[in-house]
Amino acid sequence: MVNYQSTRGWSENLSFEDTVISGLAPDKGLYLPDSTTLENLSLLTQEDLSYEDFVKTIFIALDKNSASLIEDISLYPGFEVDPTPVLKELSDSAVVMELFNGPTKSFKDYALQPLGAIANKRLSEIGERGLVVVATSGDTGSAAIQAVKESENIDIVVLHPANKISEYQRKQMTSVIQDNVFNIAVEGSYDDCQRIAKELLQENPFKRRIISLNSINWLRVMGQVSYYVWLTTQFSSPINVAIPSGNFGNAYSAWFGRQHGLSIKNILCSTNVNDVLRRFIESGTLEPKETHPSIAPSMDIQIPSSLERLIFDLSGSAEHFYNTFSTTGDATLEDDALNTLKMIFSSETFNDEEIKHKIGELYKEFDYIFDPHTATSVAMALNNEDHIPTVAVATASPEKFGTVINAVIEGYSIVSLDEKEELVQLAVDKDIIATEIKNFFK
């Protein structure tokens, strides 16, 4: 049986069923499995299965206890098109994997659609109504709302940094006006939103089941590992992957797949000016700085939550690392862990002007328009000199960033969402936010 343990050593383990509807561990760690049902994911083949049925076999391979929750539900109910990722070749060695054809035009749909459906079913089984608390830097919030807005058993509150995401991203969230959806614009950074969300998950002042749909939740990793399993079946040789990285969940999923048999050689993590990940990969030191708003807002993050699972994998425990971090504001890997990190991961930083230049350059060369995040991963893929294919992960549709792209590519059509909006704007104050949430869901 697979058990789910905390990265910080909490003594009690959870089952798959409980992990799906959980938040942080009691010691503030993240849950991850102590094993999988199938150790080598490369043994899985799609054969004549649809993408959705293939993903179900992957979930069961990771934990057979998932079978009872997924066998009779749709994992991608919000997709109006086939959820199979789309591959497009740019050169002999650079390929793009499009993951933005879901309901919110973001790769987050690939994990949150299944998580919403599975969490709803589990809550129905135990007769409870859950409260989802989500922090978002742009895309997670809308994907989470779309995943649960029709749920019979879930209420959701989303915290986003006020005036620091694109208008399209904001309206995707705030124009969903339903009794079980509450949006809050926080007068701070994404890291402020994430800190408050984690504190609410930890303290649970609401006296009800409280759930995370952020990458804190292990099923987010399962959903993202699945498209890496699929991706590696499309190539006869090993591949590299290039990922625009903010909260590190996508990159961690590639790492987890690699550790369990997938033919992924190197993981390239592009960042914007908030380059905490590049500095961590190069030095082994996690040292947040001031968050600067950018044209690639989903990477405006200084404390990547999903990095904790990688630190656990590299060090055997994340407890000492994060105890040090909470005390001093920074922490450093041991030499052996850093050496392993640098063997597999690399990173490059792109400021706003460089991103805009890349968008224009890639359009001229390939007649292909990339959003500001994907432009950075494509740039890393094209610059990579390895002899094996490098797949750049396209994480969002350019439609979501039309104003940025229109300033670079003359005549690019800006898609406007004119629906009525509903949200409140609050200061960075956990207690005030908690009170507002209680009042909304009375």
C-alpha positions in Angstrom: 0.0 0.0 0.0 1.2 3.5 -0.9 1.3 5.9 2.1 1.7 9.6 1.9 4.3 11.2 4.2 5.2 14.7 5.1 8.4 16.2 3.7 9.2 17.5 7.3 8.8 14.1 9.1 5.3 14.2 10.6 4.8 10.7 12.1 1.3 10.0 10.7 0.8 9.0 7.0 -2.3 9.4 4.8 -4.0 7.2 2.3 -4.6 8.4 -1.3 -8.2 9.0 -0.5 -7.3 11.4 2.4 -4.4 13.0 0.5 -6.7 14.2 -2.3 -8.8 16.2 0.2 -6.0 17.5 2.3 -3.9 20.7 2.6 -0.5 21.0 4.4 0.7 18.3 6.8 0.4 19.3 10.5 4.1 20.1 10.5 3.6 22.4 7.5 5.3 20.0 5.1 3.9 18.7 1.8 2.7 15.1 1.3 4.5 12.8 -1.1 4.3 9.0 -1.6 6.6 6.6 0.1 6.4 4.3 -3.0 4.4 3.8 -6.2 2.4 0.8 -7.4 4.7 0.7 -10.5 8.2 1.9 -10.0 9.1 2.3 -13.7 6.6 4.5 -15.5 8.4 3.9 -18.8 6.8 0.4 -18.9 3.4 2.0 -19.5 2.2 2.1 -23.1 -0.8 3.9 -24.5 -1.6 1.3 -27.2 -5.2 2.0 -28.3 -6.2 4.0 -25.2 -7.5 7.6 -25.4 -5.4 10.2 -23.6 -7.9 10.2 -20.7 -7.9 6.4 -20.3 -4.1 6.4 -20.5 -4.0 9.0 -17.7 -6.2 6.7 -15.6 -3.8 3.9 -16.1 -1.0 6.2 -15.0 -2.8 7.2 -11.8 -3.4 3.6 -11.0 0.2 2.8 -11.7 1.2 5.5 -9.2 -1.3 4.3 -6.6 -3.8 1.5 -7.3 -6.1 3.0 -4.6 -7.0 5.7 -7.0 -8.9 3.2 -9.1 -12.1 3.4 -7.1 -12.2 7.2 -7.4 -11.5 7.5 -11.1 -13.1 4.5 -12.8 -16.5 6.1 -13.4 -15.8 9.8 -13.7 -14.5 12.1 -16.5 -11.1 13.5 -15.7 -11.4 16.3 -18.1 -15.0 17.4 -18.1 -14.3 21.0 -19.0 -12.3 20.2 -22.1 -14.3 21.0 -25.3 -11.5 19.4 -27.4 -9.5 16.2 -27.1 -7.1 16.7 -24.1 -4.2 15.0 -25.9 -1.3 17.4 -25.8 -0.2 18.9 -29.2 3.4 18.5 -30.4 4.9 21.0 -32.9 8.4 20.7 -34.3 10.5 23.9 -34.5 13.8 22.4 -35.6 15.6 19.1 -35.7 16.1 19.2 -32.0 13.5 21.6 -30.6 9.8 20.7 -30.1 6.9 22.5 -28.4 4.3 20.6 -26.3 1.1 22.7 -26.2 -0.7 22.3 -22.9 -3.1 25.3 -23.2 -6.2 23.8 -25.0 -8.2 23.3 -21.9 -11.1 25.5 -20.5 -8.8 28.2 -19.1 -6.1 28.0 -21.8 -3.4 27.0 -19.3 -1.5 23.8 -18.5 -3.1 24.0 -15.0 -6.2 22.4 -16.5 -4.4 19.1 -17.0 -4.0 18.6 -13.2 -6.9 20.6 -11.8 -9.7 19.1 -13.9 -8.9 15.6 -12.5 -8.3 16.9 -9.0 -11.6 18.8 -8.9 -13.5 15.8 -10.1 -11.8 13.3 -7.8 -12.0 15.6 -4.7 -15.8 16.1 -5.4 -16.4 12.4 -5.6 -14.4 11.7 -2.4 -16.3 14.4 -0.4 -19.5 12.9 -1.7 -18.5 9.5 -0.4 -17.8 10.8 3.1 -20.7 13.2 3.2 -18.7 16.4 3.7 -18.6 19.8 2.0 -15.0 21.0 1.5 -13.6 24.5 1.4 -10.8 25.0 -1.2 -8.3 27.8 -0.5 -6.1 28.7 -3.4 -3.3 31.3 -4.0 -2.6 32.1 -7.6 0.0 34.0 -9.6 -2.4 34.1 -12.6 -3.4 30.7 -14.0 -4.1 28.3 -11.1 -7.0 30.4 -9.8 -9.1 30.2 -13.0 -8.2 26.6 -13.5 -9.2 25.7 -10.0 -12.5 27.6 -10.3 -13.4 25.9 -13.6 -12.6 22.5 -12.0 -15.0 23.0 -9.0 -17.6 25.7 -10.0 -20.2 23.0 -10.7 -19.3 20.9 -7.7 -22.0 19.8 -5.3 -19.5 19.4 -2.5 -16.9 22.2 -2.8 -16.7 25.9 -2.1 -13.6 27.8 -3.3 -11.8 31.0 -2.4 -9.0 32.3 -4.6 -6.4 34.8 -3.5 -4.5 36.7 -6.2 -2.2 39.7 -6.0 -4.1 42.9 -6.9 -3.1 44.5 -10.1 -0.2 42.0 -10.7 -1.8 39.6 -13.1 -3.1 40.2 -16.6 -6.6 41.5 -17.1 -7.5 38.4 -19.0 -6.3 36.2 -16.1 -8.2 38.3 -13.6 -11.5 38.2 -15.5 -11.3 34.5 -16.0 -11.6 34.2 -12.3 -13.8 37.1 -11.3 -16.4 36.7 -14.0 -17.4 33.3 -12.6 -20.2 34.5 -10.3 -21.6 31.6 -8.3 -22.5 31.0 -4.7 -19.6 28.6 -4.2 -16.9 30.9 -5.8 -15.2 33.8 -3.9 -12.3 35.9 -5.4 -10.1 38.1 -3.2 -7.5 40.6 -4.6 -4.8 40.9 -2.0 -2.8 44.1 -1.8 0.5 42.4 -2.0 2.6 39.9 -3.9 1.8 36.3 -4.9 4.1 35.2 -2.0 1.8 37.1 0.4 -1.2 35.2 -1.1 0.6 31.9 -0.8 1.7 32.6 2.8 -1.8 33.5 3.9 -3.3 30.5 2.1 -0.8 28.2 3.8 -1.6 29.7 7.2 -5.3 29.3 6.7 -4.8 25.7 5.6 -2.7 25.1 8.7 -4.9 26.8 11.2 -8.3 26.1 9.6 -10.4 28.8 11.4 -13.5 27.7 9.4 -14.3 24.5 11.3 -14.9 22.5 8.1 -12.9 20.4 5.8 -10.2 22.6 4.1 -8.5 21.6 1.0 -5.7 22.8 -1.2 -5.8 22.7 -5.0 -2.4 24.5 -5.3 0.6 22.4 -6.2 0.6 21.7 -2.4 -1.8 18.9 -3.3 -0.1 15.7 -4.4 -2.7 15.0 -7.2 -1.5 18.1 -9.0 1.8 16.3 -9.4 0.1 13.1 -10.6 -1.8 15.1 -13.3 1.4 16.7 -14.5 3.5 13.6 -14.4 0.9 12.0 -16.7 1.7 14.3 -19.7 5.4 13.6 -19.2 4.7 9.9 -19.4 2.7 10.5 -22.6 5.4 12.8 -23.9 8.2 10.2 -23.5 6.2 7.6 -25.4 6.2 9.9 -28.5 10.1 9.6 -28.8 12.3 6.7 -29.4 15.2 8.4 -27.6 15.7 10.3 -24.3 14.6 13.9 -24.3 15.2 17.1 -22.4 12.4 19.3 -21.2 12.4 23.1 -21.0 9.8 24.6 -18.6 8.9 28.2 -17.6 9.1 27.9 -13.9 7.4 29.8 -11.1 6.1 27.6 -8.3 8.2 24.6 -9.6 5.3 22.1 -9.7 5.7 21.5 -13.4 9.5 21.0 -13.1 9.1 18.8 -10.1 6.6 16.6 -12.0 9.2 16.1 -14.7 11.8 15.3 -12.0 9.5 12.8 -10.3 8.8 11.1 -13.7 12.5 11.0 -14.4 13.2 9.4 -11.0 10.6 6.7 -11.8 11.9 5.6 -15.2 11.0 8.2 -17.7 13.6 8.9 -20.4 14.1 12.5 -19.4 17.7 13.6 -19.3 17.9 17.3 -18.3 15.3 19.7 -17.0 15.7 23.3 -18.1 13.9 25.9 -16.0 13.5 29.4 -17.4 12.6 32.3 -15.1 11.8 35.9 -15.4 13.4 38.7 -13.4 12.2 37.0 -10.2 14.9 34.4 -10.7 15.0 32.7 -7.3 15.0 29.3 -9.0 18.0 30.1 -11.2 20.0 31.2 -8.2 18.9 28.1 -6.3 19.9 25.8 -9.1 23.3 27.4 -9.5 24.2 27.8 -5.8 21.9 25.5 -3.9 20.8 28.4 -1.8 17.1 29.4 -1.5 17.3 33.2 -0.9 14.1 35.2 -1.8 14.4 38.8 -2.8 11.8 41.5 -3.5 9.1 40.4 -6.0 9.1 42.5 -9.1 5.9 42.6 -11.3 6.6 41.4 -14.8 5.0 40.7 -18.2 5.2 37.0 -17.2 3.3 37.1 -14.0 2.9 33.4 -13.3 6.7 33.4 -12.6 6.5 36.4 -10.2 7.3 34.1 -7.3 10.1 34.2 -4.7 9.2 31.1 -2.5 8.3 28.2 -4.8 6.1 25.8 -2.8 6.8 22.7 -4.9 10.6 23.1 -4.4 10.1 21.5 -1.0 9.5 18.1 -2.5 12.7 18.3 -4.6 14.6 19.2 -1.5 13.2 16.2 0.3 14.2 13.9 -2.6 17.7 15.3 -2.7 18.3 15.5 1.1 16.1 12.8 2.6 14.2 15.4 4.6 13.2 19.0 4.1 12.8 19.6 7.9 16.2 21.1 8.6 16.3 23.1 5.4 13.0 24.8 6.1 13.6 25.3 9.8 16.8 27.1 8.8 14.9 29.0 6.1 12.2 30.2 8.5 14.8 31.3 11.0 17.3 33.1 8.8 15.4 33.8 5.5 17.7 31.6 3.5 18.9 28.0 3.4 21.5 26.0 1.5 21.7 22.4 0.3 24.5 20.1 1.3 27.2 19.5 -1.4 26.0 16.1 -2.5 22.5 17.3 -3.0 23.7 20.4 -4.9 25.9 18.2 -7.2 22.9 16.1 -8.1 20.7 19.1 -8.7 23.3 20.7 -11.0 23.7 17.5 -13.0 20.0 17.5 -14.0 18.7 21.0 -13.8 19.8 24.2 -15.5 18.3 27.7 -15.6 18.3 31.0 -17.4 16.8 34.4 -16.6 14.9 36.6 -19.0 13.9 40.1 -18.2 10.9 41.8 -19.7 12.7 43.4 -22.6 14.3 40.1 -23.4 11.0 38.3 -23.3 9.4 40.8 -25.6 12.3 40.5 -28.0 12.0 36.7 -28.0 8.3 36.8 -28.7 9.0 39.0 -31.8 12.0 37.0 -32.9 10.2 33.6 -32.6 7.2 35.0 -34.5 9.5 36.2 -37.4 11.4 32.9 -37.5 8.6 30.3 -37.0 5.3 32.3 -37.6 4.3 31.1 -34.1 3.1 33.3 -31.4 4.1 32.4 -27.8 2.9 33.8 -24.6 5.5 35.6 -22.4 6.2 32.5 -20.3 6.5 30.0 -23.1 8.8 32.3 -25.0 11.4 31.7 -22.3 11.2 27.9 -22.4 11.3 27.9 -26.2 14.4 30.1 -26.1 16.1 27.7 -23.8 15.1 24.7 -26.0 16.5 26.4 -29.1 19.7 27.4 -27.3 20.3 24.0 -25.9 23.2 22.3 -27.6 22.5 18.7 -26.5 22.2 16.1 -29.3 18.8 14.9 -28.2 15.4 16.6 -28.6 14.5 19.3 -26.2 10.7 19.8 -25.6 9.6 23.2 -24.6 6.4 23.2 -22.5 3.9 25.7 -23.7 2.1 26.6 -20.5 -0.5 29.2 -21.6 -2.3 30.5 -24.7 -1.0 33.9 -26.1 -4.6 35.1 -25.8 -4.2 35.5 -22.1 -1.5 38.1 -22.7 -2.8 39.9 -25.7 -1.8 43.4 -24.6 1.8 42.4 -24.2 1.9 40.6 -27.5 0.1 43.4 -29.3 2.9 45.7 -28.3 5.4 43.4 -30.0 3.4 42.0 -33.0 1.5 44.7 -34.7 -2.1 43.8 -35.4 -2.3 41.0 -32.9 -5.9 40.7 -31.8 -6.6 41.4 -28.1 -9.3 39.1 -26.7 -11.4 40.9 -24.2 -13.6 39.3 -21.5 -16.3 41.8 -20.8 -18.4 39.8 -18.4 -19.4 41.3 -15.0 -16.8 40.9 -12.3 -17.2 40.0 -8.6 -14.4 40.3 -6.1 -13.2 42.1 -3.0 -9.9 43.8 -2.5 -8.3 43.4 0.9 -5.0 44.2 2.7 -2.4 41.6 3.5 -4.1 40.5 6.7 -4.9 36.9 7.4 -7.5 37.6 10.0 -9.4 40.1 7.9 -9.3 37.7 4.9 -10.5 34.8 7.1 -13.4 36.9 8.4 -14.5 37.8 4.8 -14.4 34.1 3.8 -16.5 33.1 6.7 -19.1 35.8 5.9 -19.2 34.9 2.2 -19.9 31.2 2.9 -22.3 31.6 5.8 
